[in-house]
């Protein structure tokens, strides 16, 4: 069974509107009624009108997953990891501002033990001002969890990430 997963936190209404659009587009494009959508949230999504499985992120998990920081993007990897650990099939993470233009099942069909799905190639780390500290830390190159990284390593946007069970070890190491 394919599982789509996303996260929403805080009480900004625009993110609920984005979530509605994302879920609606996934449902409209979906070819399989077994595909499920899991939404992790820090507060109940009362009266959400579309079929989702809601999972509340505990304050302790939130603190751990963000490393007690304001870097909320760290939560994504944990949502994917936890969903993959609990699922019997592939997992596709999507940001709440994602609109599906093809079926989620078509995206999942491209996944394999040697192939993951990433949204977009954003070029080398060194090309992004936001990553300048990491680029400096990498210097001419540094081994990180068995992978050689440098300022020329490619950065991928994580708006959509697709993985299968065989990717779990790499996902855990990346966290």
N, C-alpha and C positions, 0 to 999 in steps of 0.2 A: 504494500500500500504506500502510495506517495503521500508525504506530509509536507505541507507548506507551513512555514513558521515565520512569525514576525513579532516585534515588540512595540509596545506603546506605553509611555509613562508620562506622568504629570496630568494636568487638567486643561491643557490648551485644546480648545474645540477644533482648531484646524487640523490637528493630527487625527482626531476621530473622523473628520470628513475625509482626509486622505485614506485612512484605513478602510472606510466604507467603499471608496472608489477602487482601492486595490483588491479587496475581497470580492466586490461585485465583478470586476474584470476577470479575476481568476475563475469565479464560478461560471461566468458567461463563456469563457474560452475552454473550460474543462471538458474533457471527453469521458471522464470516468467518475461515477458517483461515489467510488471508494476513496477518492482523493479527499484528504481532510485538511482543515486549516486550523492551526493552533496559534493563539494570540497570547503572548506573555504580557502581563501588565502589572503595575504597582497598585492598581485600584480597580474595583469591579467595573465592567463596562455595562452598567445597567441598561436594559432595553436595547441592546445592539440588535438591529433587525435582521442580520444575516447569520447563517449557520456557521458558527465557529466553536472551537473548544477553547475556553478561557482558562489560563493558568496564572495564578497570582504569584508574583515574585515577592518573597518575604523580605523584610528590611535587612535581615542578616545576609541573605543571598545577594541583594542589591549592593550592600557594603562590600562583600567579598568580590563580586563580579566586577565592580568598578575600582577595586583596590582602594576603597574609601576615598575616591577622588571624584571630580566632576567630569571625568572622561567617560561619558555614557556609551560611547561606541564600543567599549570593551565588553559590554553586555552581549553584543551580537554573537561572539564566538561561543559564549556559554549557552545561549539559546539553541544554537545549532548543535553543540555537543550534547546537551541534555536531551534534545529531541531525537538525535541520532541514536543515543543510548537506549531510548525508550521505544523506538520505532522498529518496524519489521521491514522497512524499505528505504528508498532514497528520501532525502530531505532537501528542500529548497527553501532557503531563507530569502525574504524579500522585505525591503524597506516599505514603510507605509505610503510613500509617494510613488510606488511602482504601479504601473498599469500593464497588465499582461496583454500582449499583442498576438501571442501564440499560446497554444494550450500548455499548461504546466507539465502535462504528460509528455509532450513533444520535447520540452527542455530536459526532462528527466531521462528520456530515452538516450540522450547523448552521454549520460553519466556511466562510468565504468570504474573498476579498481585503479585504472591509470589515468582517468579523465575526470576532472572536476569542472564546475561551471563558475565563472566569474563574470560580473557585469560588463566591465569595460577596462581595456588597457589604458592607463593614464600616463604611461611613459616612465622614464627613470625617476627614482626617488629624488635625485639631485635637482630635478626640474621643478620641484614643488617647495615653495618657501616654507610651508607649514612643517615640512619634514627636514628642515635644515639642521636641527640638532641631531637627528638620527643620521643624516648624511655625514656630519662631522664625526660622530661616534664610530661610524663604519670605516672612516679613513679610506685606505686603499683596498680594504676588504677585511671581512671578519667572519669567522664561522659562528653561526647561530643555530643551535639544535641540529648540527650535522649538515647545514646548508651554508654555502659560501655566499655572503651578501656584500654588496658594495653600493656606493652612491649611484651606480649605473643599473642596479637591480630594478626591475619593472614593478611599479605600483599598480594594483588593480582596485577598482572601485568595488566596494562590498555591498552595493545596493541589491544585488542578487548573488547568492552563493548556493551552488548545488553540490551535494556530497553523497557518498554511499558509505556503508559500514566500513569498508576497507580504508577509508580516509580518517577514521576515528583516532588512530595513534598520532597522525600528523596534526590533527586538530587539537588534541590534548597537549602536544608539545608546543604548538603555537601559542596556546594560552599561557 
